[in-house]
Amino acid sequence: MDNLPIHYVVPAKSLIEYIGAKVKFLPPYSPDLSPIELSWSKLKEIQIWC
């Protein structure tokens, strides 16, 4: 999950775990886990050659 403050509320975490899912928080900024970063690099490549 991202670091939205509502995700840290105990009832939210409890509900997620109640259905059998595990809660895992992402680091505040993680370019390796962000698919948009790959898109930006491709877009920048295209702009250089135009």
PQR file of N, CA, C, O and H, with PARSE charges and radii, in Angstrom:
ATOM      1  N   MET A   1       0.842  -1.178   0.000 -0.4000 1.5000
ATOM      2  CA  MET A   1       0.000   0.000   0.000 -0.0000 2.0000
ATOM      3  C   MET A   1       0.883   1.235   0.000  0.5500 1.7000
ATOM      4  O   MET A   1       2.039   1.202   0.420 -0.5500 1.4000
ATOM      5  N   ASP A   2       0.309   2.312  -0.479 -0.4000 1.5000
ATOM      6  CA  ASP A   2       1.054   3.566  -0.440 -0.0000 2.0000
ATOM      7  C   ASP A   2       0.972   4.140   0.969  0.5500 1.7000
ATOM      8  O   ASP A   2       0.441   3.500   1.877 -0.5500 1.4000
ATOM      9  H   ASP A   2      -0.630   2.339  -0.821  0.4000 1.0000
ATOM     10  N   ASN A   3       1.485   5.314   1.142 -0.4000 1.5000
ATOM     11  CA  ASN A   3       1.562   5.899   2.480 -0.0000 2.0000
ATOM     12  C   ASN A   3       0.452   6.895   2.768  0.5500 1.7000
ATOM     13  O   ASN A   3       0.655   7.865   3.498 -0.5500 1.4000
ATOM     14  H   ASN A   3       1.916   5.834   0.404  0.4000 1.0000
ATOM     15  N   LEU A   4      -0.716   6.658   2.199 -0.4000 1.5000
ATOM     16  CA  LEU A   4      -1.874   7.494   2.483 -0.0000 2.0000
ATOM     17  C   LEU A   4      -2.216   7.350   3.964  0.5500 1.7000
ATOM     18  O   LEU A   4      -2.324   6.227   4.457 -0.5500 1.4000
ATOM     19  H   LEU A   4      -0.881   5.870   1.606  0.4000 1.0000
ATOM     20  N   PRO A   5      -2.392   8.464   4.689 -0.5600 1.5000
ATOM     21  CA  PRO A   5      -2.635   8.362   6.135  0.2800 2.0000
ATOM     22  C   PRO A   5      -3.799   7.440   6.521  0.5500 1.7000
ATOM     23  O   PRO A   5      -3.739   6.787   7.562 -0.5500 1.4000
ATOM     24  N   ILE A   6      -4.836   7.377   5.715 -0.4000 1.5000
ATOM     25  CA  ILE A   6      -5.982   6.533   6.065 -0.0000 2.0000
ATOM     26  C   ILE A   6      -5.601   5.049   6.109  0.5500 1.7000
ATOM     27  O   ILE A   6      -6.244   4.270   6.812 -0.5500 1.4000
ATOM     28  H   ILE A   6      -4.885   7.908   4.869  0.4000 1.0000
ATOM     29  N   HIS A   7      -4.577   4.658   5.377 -0.4000 1.5000
ATOM     30  CA  HIS A   7      -4.158   3.256   5.387 -0.0000 2.0000
ATOM     31  C   HIS A   7      -3.510   2.844   6.702  0.5500 1.7000
ATOM     32  O   HIS A   7      -3.394   1.653   6.991 -0.5500 1.4000
ATOM     33  H   HIS A   7      -4.055   5.291   4.806  0.4000 1.0000
ATOM     34  N   TYR A   8      -3.091   3.814   7.494 -0.4000 1.5000
ATOM     35  CA  TYR A   8      -2.455   3.510   8.773 -0.0000 2.0000
ATOM     36  C   TYR A   8      -3.462   3.376   9.913  0.5500 1.7000
ATOM     37  O   TYR A   8      -3.094   2.990  11.023 -0.5500 1.4000
ATOM     38  H   TYR A   8      -3.186   4.781   7.259  0.4000 1.0000
ATOM     39  N   VAL A   9      -4.720   3.691   9.650 -0.4000 1.5000
ATOM     40  CA  VAL A   9      -5.749   3.583  10.676 -0.0000 2.0000
ATOM     41  C   VAL A   9      -5.958   2.105  11.006  0.5500 1.7000
ATOM     42  O   VAL A   9      -6.079   1.275  10.105 -0.5500 1.4000
ATOM     43  H   VAL A   9      -5.020   4.005   8.749  0.4000 1.0000
ATOM     44  N   VAL A  10      -5.999   1.784  12.287 -0.4000 1.5000
ATOM     45  CA  VAL A  10      -6.089   0.390  12.730 -0.0000 2.0000
ATOM     46  C   VAL A  10      -7.290  -0.356  12.117  0.5500 1.7000
ATOM     47  O   VAL A  10      -7.109  -1.487  11.666 -0.5500 1.4000
ATOM     48  H   VAL A  10      -5.900   2.458  13.019  0.4000 1.0000
ATOM     49  N   PRO A  11      -8.504   0.221  12.077 -0.5600 1.5000
ATOM     50  CA  PRO A  11      -9.615  -0.520  11.470  0.2800 2.0000
ATOM     51  C   PRO A  11      -9.374  -0.886   9.996  0.5500 1.7000
ATOM     52  O   PRO A  11      -9.804  -1.949   9.548 -0.5500 1.4000
ATOM     53  N   ALA A  12      -8.702  -0.027   9.256 -0.4000 1.5000
ATOM     54  CA  ALA A  12      -8.426  -0.329   7.846 -0.0000 2.0000
ATOM     55  C   ALA A  12      -7.505  -1.532   7.735  0.5500 1.7000
ATOM     56  O   ALA A  12      -7.754  -2.434   6.935 -0.5500 1.4000
ATOM     57  H   ALA A  12      -8.353   0.836   9.620  0.4000 1.0000
ATOM     58  N   LYS A  13      -6.457  -1.554   8.520 -0.4000 1.5000
ATOM     59  CA  LYS A  13      -5.523  -2.670   8.509 -0.0000 2.0000
ATOM     60  C   LYS A  13      -6.217  -3.955   8.966  0.5500 1.7000
ATOM     61  O   LYS A  13      -6.007  -5.018   8.382 -0.5500 1.4000
ATOM     62  H   LYS A  13      -6.255  -0.821   9.170  0.4000 1.0000
ATOM     63  N   SER A  14      -7.038  -3.857  10.004 -0.4000 1.5000
ATOM     64  CA  SER A  14      -7.753  -5.022  10.519 -0.0000 2.0000
ATOM     65  C   SER A  14      -8.695  -5.611   9.475  0.5500 1.7000
ATOM     66  O   SER A  14      -8.774  -6.830   9.326 -0.5500 1.4000
ATOM     67  H   SER A  14      -7.209  -2.994  10.478  0.4000 1.0000
ATOM     68  N   LEU A  15      -9.410  -4.748   8.749 -0.4000 1.5000
ATOM     69  CA  LEU A  15     -10.329  -5.227   7.716 -0.0000 2.0000
ATOM     70  C   LEU A  15      -9.586  -5.935   6.580  0.5500 1.7000
ATOM     71  O   LEU A  15     -10.047  -6.953   6.065 -0.5500 1.4000
ATOM     72  H   LEU A  15      -9.345  -3.757   8.869  0.4000 1.0000
ATOM     73  N   ILE A  16      -8.457  -5.394   6.206 -0.4000 1.5000
ATOM     74  CA  ILE A  16      -7.664  -6.005   5.132 -0.0000 2.0000
ATOM     75  C   ILE A  16      -7.166  -7.382   5.571  0.5500 1.7000
ATOM     76  O   ILE A  16      -7.242  -8.348   4.811 -0.5500 1.4000
ATOM     77  H   ILE A  16      -8.083  -4.566   6.624  0.4000 1.0000
ATOM     78  N   GLU A  17      -6.660  -7.464   6.795 -0.4000 1.5000
ATOM     79  CA  GLU A  17      -6.162  -8.740   7.297 -0.0000 2.0000
ATOM     80  C   GLU A  17      -7.297  -9.729   7.559  0.5500 1.7000
ATOM     81  O   GLU A  17      -7.089 -10.940   7.481 -0.5500 1.4000
ATOM     82  H   GLU A  17      -6.599  -6.680   7.413  0.4000 1.0000
ATOM     83  N   TYR A  18      -8.483  -9.231   7.866 -0.4000 1.5000
ATOM     84  CA  TYR A  18      -9.643 -10.092   8.130 -0.0000 2.0000
ATOM     85  C   TYR A  18     -10.014 -10.934   6.906  0.5500 1.7000
ATOM     86  O   TYR A  18     -10.417 -12.089   7.038 -0.5500 1.4000
ATOM     87  H   TYR A  18      -8.652  -8.248   7.929  0.4000 1.0000
ATOM     88  N   ILE A  19      -9.873 -10.343   5.714 -0.4000 1.5000
ATOM     89  CA  ILE A  19     -10.225 -11.098   4.509 -0.0000 2.0000
ATOM     90  C   ILE A  19      -9.096 -12.018   4.045  0.5500 1.7000
ATOM     91  O   ILE A  19      -9.239 -12.745   3.062 -0.5500 1.4000
ATOM     92  H   ILE A  19      -9.545  -9.404   5.607  0.4000 1.0000
ATOM     93  N   GLY A  20      -7.981 -11.978   4.759 -0.4000 1.5000
ATOM     94  CA  GLY A  20      -6.889 -12.893   4.453 -0.0000 2.0000
ATOM     95  C   GLY A  20      -5.733 -12.291   3.681  0.5500 1.7000
ATOM     96  O   GLY A  20      -4.793 -12.997   3.319 -0.5500 1.4000
ATOM     97  H   GLY A  20      -7.865 -11.388   5.558  0.4000 1.0000
ATOM     98  N   ALA A  21      -5.793 -10.995   3.426 -0.4000 1.5000
ATOM     99  CA  ALA A  21      -4.706 -10.328   2.701 -0.0000 2.0000
ATOM    100  C   ALA A  21      -3.642  -9.860   3.686  0.5500 1.7000
ATOM    101  O   ALA A  21      -3.926  -9.634   4.862 -0.5500 1.4000
ATOM    102  H   ALA A  21      -6.557 -10.421   3.721  0.4000 1.0000
ATOM    103  N   LYS A  22      -2.433  -9.720   3.200 -0.4000 1.5000
ATOM    104  CA  LYS A  22      -1.341  -9.200   4.024 -0.0000 2.0000
ATOM    105  C   LYS A  22      -1.146  -7.726   3.716  0.5500 1.7000
ATOM    106  O   LYS A  22      -1.292  -7.300   2.570 -0.5500 1.4000
ATOM    107  H   LYS A  22      -2.202  -9.904   2.245  0.4000 1.0000
ATOM    108  N   VAL A  23      -0.823  -6.962   4.721 -0.4000 1.5000
ATOM    109  CA  VAL A  23      -0.588  -5.529   4.560 -0.0000 2.0000
ATOM    110  C   VAL A  23       0.915  -5.303   4.429  0.5500 1.7000
ATOM    111  O   VAL A  23       1.695  -5.703   5.294 -0.5500 1.4000
ATOM    112  H   VAL A  23      -0.704  -7.308   5.652  0.4000 1.0000
ATOM    113  N   LYS A  24       1.304  -4.663   3.344 -0.4000 1.5000
ATOM    114  CA  LYS A  24       2.708  -4.330   3.131 -0.0000 2.0000
ATOM    115  C   LYS A  24       2.777  -2.895   2.622  0.5500 1.7000
ATOM    116  O   LYS A  24       2.215  -2.564   1.578 -0.5500 1.4000
ATOM    117  H   LYS A  24       0.671  -4.338   2.642  0.4000 1.0000
ATOM    118  N   PHE A  25       3.466  -2.059   3.368 -0.4000 1.5000
ATOM    119  CA  PHE A  25       3.584  -0.655   2.992 -0.0000 2.0000
ATOM    120  C   PHE A  25       4.811  -0.442   2.120  0.5500 1.7000
ATOM    121  O   PHE A  25       5.858  -1.049   2.346 -0.5500 1.4000
ATOM    122  H   PHE A  25       3.923  -2.328   4.217  0.4000 1.0000
ATOM    123  N   LEU A  26       4.679   0.411   1.140 -0.4000 1.5000
ATOM    124  CA  LEU A  26       5.784   0.762   0.264 -0.0000 2.0000
ATOM    125  C   LEU A  26       6.639   1.842   0.917  0.5500 1.7000
ATOM    126  O   LEU A  26       6.156   2.574   1.780 -0.5500 1.4000
ATOM    127  H   LEU A  26       3.829   0.904   0.957  0.4000 1.0000
ATOM    128  N   PRO A  27       7.895   1.948   0.516 -0.5600 1.5000
ATOM    129  CA  PRO A  27       8.707   3.073   0.998  0.2800 2.0000
ATOM    130  C   PRO A  27       8.089   4.386   0.506  0.5500 1.7000
ATOM    131  O   PRO A  27       7.314   4.375  -0.450 -0.5500 1.4000
ATOM    132  N   PRO A  28       8.418   5.512   1.142 -0.5600 1.5000
ATOM    133  CA  PRO A  28       7.835   6.788   0.728  0.2800 2.0000
ATOM    134  C   PRO A  28       8.004   7.067  -0.763  0.5500 1.7000
ATOM    135  O   PRO A  28       7.076   7.578  -1.390 -0.5500 1.4000
ATOM    136  N   TYR A  29       9.144   6.753  -1.343 -0.4000 1.5000
ATOM    137  CA  TYR A  29       9.327   6.911  -2.778 -0.0000 2.0000
ATOM    138  C   TYR A  29      10.166   5.748  -3.268  0.5500 1.7000
ATOM    139  O   TYR A  29      11.285   5.537  -2.802 -0.5500 1.4000
ATOM    140  H   TYR A  29       9.898   6.339  -0.833  0.4000 1.0000
ATOM    141  N   SER A  30       9.628   5.008  -4.196 -0.4000 1.5000
ATOM    142  CA  SER A  30      10.335   3.843  -4.682 -0.0000 2.0000
ATOM    143  C   SER A  30      10.217   3.766  -6.201  0.5500 1.7000
ATOM    144  O   SER A  30       9.253   3.189  -6.705 -0.5500 1.4000
ATOM    145  H   SER A  30       8.719   5.180  -4.574  0.4000 1.0000
ATOM    146  N   PRO A  31      11.172   4.332  -6.949 -0.5600 1.5000
ATOM    147  CA  PRO A  31      11.080   4.295  -8.403  0.2800 2.0000
ATOM    148  C   PRO A  31      11.106   2.870  -8.962  0.5500 1.7000
ATOM    149  O   PRO A  31      10.575   2.626 -10.045 -0.5500 1.4000
ATOM    150  N   ASP A  32      11.710   1.937  -8.244 -0.4000 1.5000
ATOM    151  CA  ASP A  32      11.749   0.553  -8.705 -0.0000 2.0000
ATOM    152  C   ASP A  32      10.374  -0.090  -8.679  0.5500 1.7000
ATOM    153  O   ASP A  32      10.106  -1.008  -9.454 -0.5500 1.4000
ATOM    154  H   ASP A  32      12.141   2.136  -7.364  0.4000 1.0000
ATOM    155  N   LEU A  33       9.497   0.380  -7.796 -0.4000 1.5000
ATOM    156  CA  LEU A  33       8.166  -0.202  -7.668 -0.0000 2.0000
ATOM    157  C   LEU A  33       7.100   0.604  -8.393  0.5500 1.7000
ATOM    158  O   LEU A  33       5.918   0.267  -8.326 -0.5500 1.4000
ATOM    159  H   LEU A  33       9.715   1.126  -7.167  0.4000 1.0000
ATOM    160  N   SER A  34       7.498   1.655  -9.078 -0.4000 1.5000
ATOM    161  CA  SER A  34       6.549   2.525  -9.753 -0.0000 2.0000
ATOM    162  C   SER A  34       6.601   2.321 -11.261  0.5500 1.7000
ATOM    163  O   SER A  34       7.580   2.706 -11.901 -0.5500 1.4000
ATOM    164  H   SER A  34       8.459   1.929  -9.132  0.4000 1.0000
ATOM    165  N   PRO A  35       5.555   1.715 -11.841 -0.5600 1.5000
ATOM    166  CA  PRO A  35       5.563   1.468 -13.282  0.2800 2.0000
ATOM    167  C   PRO A  35       5.612   2.750 -14.122  0.5500 1.7000
ATOM    168  O   PRO A  35       6.053   2.709 -15.271 -0.5500 1.4000
ATOM    169  N   ILE A  36       5.173   3.871 -13.580 -0.4000 1.5000
ATOM    170  CA  ILE A  36       5.186   5.117 -14.335 -0.0000 2.0000
ATOM    171  C   ILE A  36       6.616   5.561 -14.628  0.5500 1.7000
ATOM    172  O   ILE A  36       6.855   6.249 -15.620 -0.5500 1.4000
ATOM    173  H   ILE A  36       4.815   3.904 -12.647  0.4000 1.0000
ATOM    174  N   GLU A  37       7.566   5.179 -13.781 -0.4000 1.5000
ATOM    175  CA  GLU A  37       8.958   5.555 -14.012 -0.0000 2.0000
ATOM    176  C   GLU A  37       9.482   4.965 -15.315  0.5500 1.7000
ATOM    177  O   GLU A  37      10.242   5.621 -16.028 -0.5500 1.4000
ATOM    178  H   GLU A  37       7.372   4.620 -12.974  0.4000 1.0000
ATOM    179  N   LEU A  38       9.089   3.747 -15.631 -0.4000 1.5000
ATOM    180  CA  LEU A  38       9.508   3.134 -16.889 -0.0000 2.0000
ATOM    181  C   LEU A  38       8.916   3.886 -18.080  0.5500 1.7000
ATOM    182  O   LEU A  38       9.574   4.061 -19.105 -0.5500 1.4000
ATOM    183  H   LEU A  38       8.472   3.214 -15.051  0.4000 1.0000
ATOM    184  N   SER A  39       7.681   4.322 -17.932 -0.4000 1.5000
ATOM    185  CA  SER A  39       7.030   5.083 -19.006 -0.0000 2.0000
ATOM    186  C   SER A  39       7.733   6.412 -19.245  0.5500 1.7000
ATOM    187  O   SER A  39       7.942   6.808 -20.392 -0.5500 1.4000
ATOM    188  H   SER A  39       7.147   4.180 -17.099  0.4000 1.0000
ATOM    189  N   TRP A  40       8.097   7.097 -18.173 -0.4000 1.5000
ATOM    190  CA  TRP A  40       8.776   8.386 -18.311 -0.0000 2.0000
ATOM    191  C   TRP A  40      10.112   8.221 -19.029  0.5500 1.7000
ATOM    192  O   TRP A  40      10.479   9.055 -19.857 -0.5500 1.4000
ATOM    193  H   TRP A  40       7.927   6.775 -17.242  0.4000 1.0000
ATOM    194  N   SER A  41      10.828   7.166 -18.722 -0.4000 1.5000
ATOM    195  CA  SER A  41      12.126   6.985 -19.376 -0.0000 2.0000
ATOM    196  C   SER A  41      11.946   6.759 -20.875  0.5500 1.7000
ATOM    197  O   SER A  41      12.749   7.251 -21.668 -0.5500 1.4000
ATOM    198  H   SER A  41      10.529   6.488 -18.050  0.4000 1.0000
ATOM    199  N   LYS A  42      10.902   6.023 -21.282 -0.4000 1.5000
ATOM    200  CA  LYS A  42      10.631   5.800 -22.709 -0.0000 2.0000
ATOM    201  C   LYS A  42      10.217   7.105 -23.387  0.5500 1.7000
ATOM    202  O   LYS A  42      10.640   7.387 -24.508 -0.5500 1.4000
ATOM    203  H   LYS A  42      10.249   5.624 -20.638  0.4000 1.0000
ATOM    204  N   LEU A  43       9.399   7.889 -22.715 -0.4000 1.5000
ATOM    205  CA  LEU A  43       8.958   9.166 -23.271 -0.0000 2.0000
ATOM    206  C   LEU A  43      10.144  10.116 -23.471  0.5500 1.7000
ATOM    207  O   LEU A  43      10.228  10.806 -24.487 -0.5500 1.4000
ATOM    208  H   LEU A  43       9.055   7.660 -21.804  0.4000 1.0000
ATOM    209  N   LYS A  44      11.039  10.147 -22.517 -0.4000 1.5000
ATOM    210  CA  LYS A  44      12.226  11.004 -22.629 -0.0000 2.0000
ATOM    211  C   LYS A  44      13.113  10.550 -23.791  0.5500 1.7000
ATOM    212  O   LYS A  44      13.706  11.381 -24.478 -0.5500 1.4000
ATOM    213  H   LYS A  44      10.971   9.587 -21.692  0.4000 1.0000
ATOM    214  N   GLU A  45      13.206   9.244 -24.012 -0.4000 1.5000
ATOM    215  CA  GLU A  45      13.981   8.716 -25.147 -0.0000 2.0000
ATOM    216  C   GLU A  45      13.415   9.226 -26.461  0.5500 1.7000
ATOM    217  O   GLU A  45      14.161   9.646 -27.346 -0.5500 1.4000
ATOM    218  H   GLU A  45      12.724   8.569 -23.454  0.4000 1.0000
ATOM    219  N   ILE A  46      12.100   9.189 -26.587 -0.4000 1.5000
ATOM    220  CA  ILE A  46      11.435   9.614 -27.828 -0.0000 2.0000
ATOM    221  C   ILE A  46      11.662  11.112 -28.063  0.5500 1.7000
ATOM    222  O   ILE A  46      11.925  11.521 -29.194 -0.5500 1.4000
ATOM    223  H   ILE A  46      11.493   8.848 -25.869  0.4000 1.0000
ATOM    224  N   GLN A  47      11.567  11.913 -27.040 -0.4000 1.5000
ATOM    225  CA  GLN A  47      11.717  13.356 -27.175 -0.0000 2.0000
ATOM    226  C   GLN A  47      13.122  13.749 -27.591  0.5500 1.7000
ATOM    227  O   GLN A  47      13.303  14.747 -28.289 -0.5500 1.4000
ATOM    228  H   GLN A  47      11.354  11.581 -26.121  0.4000 1.0000
ATOM    229  N   ILE A  48      14.116  12.985 -27.177 -0.4000 1.5000
ATOM    230  CA  ILE A  48      15.502  13.308 -27.530 -0.0000 2.0000
ATOM    231  C   ILE A  48      15.719  13.174 -29.038  0.5500 1.7000
ATOM    232  O   ILE A  48      16.424  13.980 -29.645 -0.5500 1.4000
ATOM    233  H   ILE A  48      13.970  12.174 -26.610  0.4000 1.0000
ATOM    234  N   TRP A  49      15.121  12.171 -29.625 -0.4000 1.5000
ATOM    235  CA  TRP A  49      15.346  11.885 -31.042 -0.0000 2.0000
ATOM    236  C   TRP A  49      14.428  12.676 -31.981  0.5500 1.7000
ATOM    237  O   TRP A  49      14.634  12.641 -33.194 -0.5500 1.4000
ATOM    238  H   TRP A  49      14.548  11.516 -29.132  0.4000 1.0000
ATOM    239  N   CYS A  50      13.433  13.378 -31.464 -0.4000 1.5000
ATOM    240  CA  CYS A  50      12.510  14.139 -32.316 -0.0000 2.0000
ATOM    241  C   CYS A  50      13.051  15.499 -32.673  0.5500 1.7000
ATOM    242  O   CYS A  50      12.392  16.259 -33.383 -0.5500 1.4000
ATOM    243  H   CYS A  50      13.266  13.406 -30.478  0.4000 1.0000
TER
END
